Amino acid sequence: MSRPAREAGFGIVPGPLSAAVIVTIVVQLSAVIWFLARLEGRVEVNEQFRLASAPLQAQMTRLDERFDAVFRDLDRIERRLMRLEEHFTGPGAGDRSR
């Protein structure tokens, strides 16, 4: 590389600056490795929690289906009661008292 290129800042970095750059890169790399190790630990804890809660999720699904069935039955009963109420209290209900 020519001398003017080095003087313009292109080319080999001077000694003390290269050591600072290397130290900075090493520190940043170690911080990234530490962060990823902590992230792996969090993922592992979440995975264990998910596996431990799988039976509870299945039970909750069954309970939800049961509640839906009960609510459907209650709606059906309520509709029948409303029809009976309309039948006995509707117009001409007094004529049926014979």
Steps between C-alpha positions, in 0.01 A plus 500: 500500500631843418604755758219752424240226550642421847503864596136537393402230747480205265718202569674361804383644833777622736602271788323653806179547309499141375533373858204717605295371209587139585413551867170664404410215267589241765288679762205528263532136395508386862191713574315340206598150617388580855168639372436192284581269792248684717246485218551124469431467873174693467391290204573184698293620798209591271519159331492322837201711606318419175563128541389509863178684414400276205272275714334810646437636152333176397283507813406863437399411144273222627346731760443767238317248280286393796410861579404557139273194512340619825439848357343349188270289721408805709417699186283215375316479835453877506349495150258225604398692811439814296279307258303351789463843660375645171260210463344548844513881525440594136177636352199282572666335801182566705295284256709196590389507863207261441 
